[in-house]
Amino acid sequence: MPYKFLEDVAIADVAFEATGKTLKELFESAALAITSTQVKDLKSVEHKVEKDIEVESDNIEMLLFNFLQELIFYKDAELLLFSKFDLEIFPENKKWKLKSKAYGEKLDMKKHELLVDVKAVSLHQFKVEETKEGWKANVIIDV
Amino acid sequence: MPLSQQFRKPEFKKISDVIWEIPTTFKQGMKVPARIYATKKLIDQMDLQVYDQITNVATLPGIQKYAFCMPDGHSGYGFPIGGVAAFDPNENGVISPGGIGFDINCGMRLVLTNLTFKDVQPHLKTLVNKLFERVPAGVGSTGFVKLTKDQFRKVVEEGAEWCIENGYGWEEDLERTELNGKADWADVSKISSKAIERGFNQIGTLGSGNHYLEVQIVKPENIFDEKLAKKWGLFPNQVVVMFHCGSRGFGHQIGTDYLQTFLPIMERKYGIKILDRELACAPFNSPEGQDYFKAMACGVNMSFANRQVILHRIREVFADVFKQDAEKLGLHMVFDIAHNRASLEEHEVDGKKKKLVVHRKGATGSYPAGREEIPKLYRDDGSPVIIGGSMETGSYLLVGGPNAAETFMSTAHGSGRTMSRTKATKMFRGQQLFNEMLKHGIYVKSVSWAGLAEEAGAAYKNIDDVIEATHLAGISKKVVRFIPVGNIKG
């Protein structure tokens, strides 16, 4: 799994590190980490609903922040959990843009073993960086 | 890098057995010293990032006297949990969502019954199961109050008042709620449509994480202030209900929205430099600062309404299980109190009275007798302070203490974690914990086994140590300790 939860970084919140060979992979990993924080088995979230998600920002870091925040929005507003993403990231008019199709389904307490509700992505120690292997992001989420 | 290696331990100046000061020389930019309220034992348990975060707070514009951390302090984002700071708007003082938390007005409500444990024991499982059925909890739970978005806009301007007008509670509940259940400076035009969409179906839901609803008992040996306990309606072997929840997705979105509003303008427009992006802020007396304060008030109202509707459900369940009206069962509220909020309050600073923006993040208002913030009902006694412990240990009712003015009338809010959630889920197993708690006389219903493991008592500080520290410091005084016998968690 291209993300791992960190046990010694945030006491009250959930911290994870996501990685990817490309930006696209990094964003997918981080998005899956958000779903995994809330539901035990990612595979239990079937691809029944498709949602178009588009965000933009001046920089890559806030692009990821905005993208993850959209997923949290849909969890509350439409009770949707996502387990697969087709996404593209590209610069346009001096901004970074993300266009994505997110696949998932409505959360169902009987079907999904739910864990903890994600309240928000925190900017505390939030970091996206290029590494030798590709890209890495550190994220702390308020739960 | 693990926390323990990343941050340094300050050299404390010991002010008393329960007050430890970090001088302004600890970090460049500190405008005031930081003060930690804790016993030696507690301060040795605190993670080092607490000191980094509270000294970051000490660098913010307009801060008065000290940046405080309460005995249950642990690291968070922006402010530490347990952080208290007051800012003077006339000295460019700021307002910061990171000093309030995403879960605006997260707080506690305590409800009495006239039942004893003997009355309840035979029905305990039924009671807890029914409460679990009727008070939705967990990820993505939705409430039973079906509202249109326009009705919801009204709720977030009117708070608990809306609930009473619509039959979800008793008139007397309002005078037993901070601010009478309504932050009257709320302005829904400062709220994004996203926040409305996230929250409008969540009134009457607990949420998850450390949010819970508990059936608790008053053991005779746990009454510390007999006179006040009696006056407030508490008696030996009584059963009470305590619950902890906040403003759900609505409040969370407000925090996120204004974080994004403040970040790009803070330095460019107001010349404010911060040490952690979660301390994003704006001068209180700026258009953006005022907008957030009014939006935050909507979050405050959502949270009051949420707890009010949950109380309504609790009364229904008790009436159903014990076949008597909630009135006859004596289900009166003691109090509803926030621990994530900013308030505009008058305080004395170096002999001068000032209107300050007091931020409490994981800290509770604790007002000594006479203060106007206290509802008339309790004004001669001091404000009731409700502090919830971990689900295995117990909770407290206290009263505003004689020295509370030292901390801008603030005290602790809970046990305070000592272990990360990720670590706790590796160390404890939900099912096993359930069995152990049952052995100790606590029946728990949880949406998730893993969620239960995260909240294991051993992941928290000892609540008695935390309370003792606030008691010794005189910022809040013990009235009653409660022991859990039934617990619902999301």
Boltz contact constraints between the chains, C-beta under 6 A:
constraints:
  - contact:
      token1: [A, 5]
      token2: [B, 422]
      max_distance: 6.0
  - contact:
      token1: [A, 7]
      token2: [B, 420]
      max_distance: 6.0
  - contact:
      token1: [A, 7]
      token2: [B, 422]
      max_distance: 6.0
  - contact:
      token1: [A, 7]
      token2: [B, 423]
      max_distance: 6.0
  - contact:
      token1: [A, 8]
      token2: [B, 2]
      max_distance: 6.0
  - contact:
      token1: [A, 8]
      token2: [B, 3]
      max_distance: 6.0
  - contact:
      token1: [A, 11]
      token2: [B, 47]
      max_distance: 6.0
  - contact:
      token1: [A, 11]
      token2: [B, 74]
      max_distance: 6.0
  - contact:
      token1: [A, 11]
      token2: [B, 75]
      max_distance: 6.0
  - contact:
      token1: [A, 11]
      token2: [B, 417]
      max_distance: 6.0
  - contact:
      token1: [A, 11]
      token2: [B, 420]
      max_distance: 6.0
  - contact:
      token1: [A, 12]
      token2: [B, 76]
      max_distance: 6.0
  - contact:
      token1: [A, 12]
      token2: [B, 81]
      max_distance: 6.0
  - contact:
      token1: [A, 12]
      token2: [B, 417]
      max_distance: 6.0
  - contact:
      token1: [A, 14]
      token2: [B, 421]
      max_distance: 6.0
  - contact:
      token1: [A, 38]
      token2: [B, 139]
      max_distance: 6.0
  - contact:
      token1: [A, 69]
      token2: [B, 256]
      max_distance: 6.0
  - contact:
      token1: [A, 73]
      token2: [B, 194]
      max_distance: 6.0
  - contact:
      token1: [A, 76]
      token2: [B, 198]
      max_distance: 6.0
  - contact:
      token1: [A, 76]
      token2: [B, 249]
      max_distance: 6.0
  - contact:
      token1: [A, 77]
      token2: [B, 197]
      max_distance: 6.0
  - contact:
      token1: [A, 77]
      token2: [B, 198]
      max_distance: 6.0
  - contact:
      token1: [A, 79]
      token2: [B, 140]
      max_distance: 6.0
  - contact:
      token1: [A, 107]
      token2: [B, 140]
      max_distance: 6.0
  - contact:
      token1: [A, 114]
      token2: [B, 138]
      max_distance: 6.0
  - contact:
      token1: [A, 114]
      token2: [B, 139]
      max_distance: 6.0
  - contact:
      token1: [A, 114]
      token2: [B, 447]
      max_distance: 6.0
  - contact:
      token1: [A, 114]
      token2: [B, 448]
      max_distance: 6.0
  - contact:
      token1: [A, 115]
      token2: [B, 448]
      max_distance: 6.0
  - contact:
      token1: [A, 115]
      token2: [B, 450]
      max_distance: 6.0
  - contact:
      token1: [A, 115]
      token2: [B, 451]
      max_distance: 6.0
  - contact:
      token1: [A, 116]
      token2: [B, 208]
      max_distance: 6.0
  - contact:
      token1: [A, 116]
      token2: [B, 209]
      max_distance: 6.0
  - contact:
      token1: [A, 116]
      token2: [B, 451]
      max_distance: 6.0
  - contact:
      token1: [A, 117]
      token2: [B, 139]
      max_distance: 6.0
  - contact:
      token1: [A, 117]
      token2: [B, 207]
      max_distance: 6.0
  - contact:
      token1: [A, 117]
      token2: [B, 208]
      max_distance: 6.0
  - contact:
      token1: [A, 119]
      token2: [B, 102]
      max_distance: 6.0
  - contact:
      token1: [A, 119]
      token2: [B, 252]
      max_distance: 6.0
  - contact:
      token1: [A, 120]
      token2: [B, 102]
      max_distance: 6.0
  - contact:
      token1: [A, 120]
      token2: [B, 252]
      max_distance: 6.0
  - contact:
      token1: [A, 120]
      token2: [B, 256]
      max_distance: 6.0
  - contact:
      token1: [A, 122]
      token2: [B, 77]
      max_distance: 6.0
  - contact:
      token1: [A, 122]
      token2: [B, 278]
      max_distance: 6.0
  - contact:
      token1: [A, 123]
      token2: [B, 277]
      max_distance: 6.0
  - contact:
      token1: [A, 123]
      token2: [B, 278]
      max_distance: 6.0
  - contact:
      token1: [A, 124]
      token2: [B, 77]
      max_distance: 6.0
  - contact:
      token1: [A, 124]
      token2: [B, 276]
      max_distance: 6.0
  - contact:
      token1: [A, 124]
      token2: [B, 278]
      max_distance: 6.0
  - contact:
      token1: [A, 142]
      token2: [B, 102]
      max_distance: 6.0
  - contact:
      token1: [A, 143]
      token2: [B, 209]
      max_distance: 6.0
